[in-house]
Amino acid sequence: MTPDEYCQEKAAKSGSSFYYSFLFLPPGQRQAITALYAFCREVDDIVDECQEPHIARVKLQWWRDSMREMFNGTAQHPVQIALLEPVRSFELPLEHFLEIIDGMEMDLDYNRYADFEKLSLYCYRVASVVGLLAARIFGYKDPAVTDYAKNLGMAFQLTNIIRDIREDAARNRIYIPLEELRQFGVCEADILEHRFTASMAQLLKFQSARARGYYEKAFHYLPEQDRYTQRSGLIMAAIYLNTLKVIEKDNHRVMDGRVSLTPVRKLWLAWKTARTEKKRHKKYIQMCRT
């Protein structure tokens, strides 16, 4: 198995919405974003699957050290070998990869967050930084795209927190700020024991509104001239927003089970968004020529 095949298999197995957005990219960008996603999966899986925190920390430190070596031209892991060319051609900063690892390690340090300010740092590291790397791979001209990428990453992670609240509770993790639990009259036991109450519904409605706010800010910052090159992010946004809509339509009953779209639905949304963005881009080009 080649390094690229390893990354492709890692991405395909996850069933993530990210995989569907890769399908409409040119080969070079598709290879790069698949390798980036495989890197994220590798370090995330260490935290999720390793039973001993100290062993997980050792493995994460290995990734830090070996990523530094990779940026000096020495790659050991298949994912690192696959990343060598993208790092060079898309000028991906080492600091971003290290910050993602720092974000994953936060799951070893915290299973609760006192307030949204502290949660924001986690979301930024594990999602917004990934968005910044992805934006570089997709390409852009206007630096405002970085603000788009940061906010879209926040929106994705906040959507994940709502969607995954039940399975996170099974790992004794609560990502909704404790300050907001108290504000809405919800206790930790309500989440850990999967109790759905009127107060819980209001709390989750508040979380959804915040996530939507980040989607709106992201779209506001995205310059028209860069929409088409950033279309993979828009495909992911369509899938994530539709997931959020399903949750909202069901009155946020995520305690009953994990909400997810079918692969066919995700593929349809990806195709529809790609088609819409292609038409919009053609109109933009025509407008620029007149």
Long-range contacts (C-beta under 8 A, 24 or more apart in sequence): 1-78, 2-78, 3-35, 3-78, 3-79, 3-81, 3-82, 4-31, 4-34, 4-35, 4-82, 6-38, 6-78, 6-79, 6-82, 7-31, 7-34, 7-35, 7-37, 7-38, 7-78, 7-79, 7-82, 8-34, 10-37, 10-38, 10-41, 10-42, 10-79, 11-37, 11-38, 11-41, 14-41, 15-263, 17-236, 17-239, 17-240, 17-243, 17-261, 17-266, 18-236, 20-235, 20-236, 20-239, 20-266, 20-267, 20-269, 20-270, 21-232, 21-233, 21-235, 21-236, 21-239, 21-270, 22-232, 23-270, 24-231, 24-232, 24-235, 24-270, 24-274, 25-138, 25-232, 28-89, 29-137, 29-138, 29-139, 31-82, 31-85, 31-86, 32-83, 32-85, 32-86, 32-89, 32-90, 32-137, 33-134, 33-137, 33-138, 33-232, 34-82, 35-79, 35-82, 35-83, 35-86, 36-83, 36-86, 36-92, 36-130, 36-133, 36-134, 36-137, 38-79, 38-82, 39-79, 39-80, 39-83, 39-97, 39-100, 40-100, 40-130, 42-77, 42-79, 43-100, 43-101, 43-104, 44-104, 44-126, 46-104, 47-104, 47-105, 47-107, 47-108, 48-107, 48-171, 53-108, 56-108, 57-105, 57-108, 60-101, 60-104, 60-105, 63-101, 64-98, 64-101, 67-94, 67-97, 67-98, 67-101, 68-94, 86-137, 90-136, 90-137, 91-136, 92-133, 92-136, 92-137, 96-129, 96-132, 96-133, 97-133, 99-125, 99-129, 100-125, 100-126, 100-129, 100-130, 103-129, 107-173, 111-171, 111-172, 111-173, 111-174, 112-173, 112-174, 112-178, 112-188, 113-174, 113-175, 113-176, 113-177, 113-178, 114-177, 114-178, 114-179, 115-177, 115-178, 115-179, 115-180, 116-177, 116-179, 116-180, 116-210, 118-177, 119-175, 119-177, 120-154, 122-157, 122-175, 123-153, 123-154, 123-157, 123-158, 124-150, 124-153, 124-154, 126-157, 127-153, 127-154, 127-156, 127-157, 127-160, 128-153, 128-154, 128-157, 129-153, 131-156, 131-233, 134-232, 134-233, 135-230, 135-233, 138-229, 138-230, 138-231, 138-232, 138-233, 139-226, 139-229, 140-223, 140-226, 140-229, 140-230, 141-223, 141-225, 141-226, 142-223, 142-225, 142-226, 144-221, 144-222, 144-223, 145-221, 145-222, 145-223, 145-226, 145-230, 147-217, 147-221, 148-218, 148-219, 148-221, 148-222, 148-230, 148-233, 149-218, 149-233, 151-214, 151-215, 151-217, 151-218, 151-221, 152-214, 152-215, 152-218, 152-233, 152-236, 152-237, 154-214, 155-211, 155-212, 155-214, 155-215, 155-218, 155-237, 155-240, 156-236, 156-237, 156-240, 158-207, 158-210, 158-211, 158-214, 159-211, 159-240, 159-241, 159-243, 159-244, 161-207, 162-204, 162-207, 162-208, 162-211, 162-244, 162-247, 162-252, 162-254, 163-243, 163-247, 163-254, 163-258, 163-259, 163-260, 164-258, 165-191, 165-204, 165-254, 165-255, 166-194, 166-254, 166-255, 166-256, 166-257, 166-258, 167-258, 169-194, 176-203, 176-207, 180-206, 180-207, 191-255, 194-255, 194-256, 195-255, 196-253, 196-255, 196-256, 200-252, 200-255, 201-251, 201-252, 201-253, 204-247, 204-252, 204-254, 205-248, 205-252, 208-244, 208-247, 208-248, 208-252, 211-244, 212-244, 215-241, 224-284, 225-284, 227-277, 227-280, 227-281, 227-284, 228-277, 228-278, 228-280, 228-281, 228-284, 231-273, 231-274, 231-277, 231-278, 234-273, 234-277, 235-269, 235-270, 235-273, 235-274, 238-269, 238-270, 238-272, 238-273, 239-266, 239-269, 239-270, 242-269
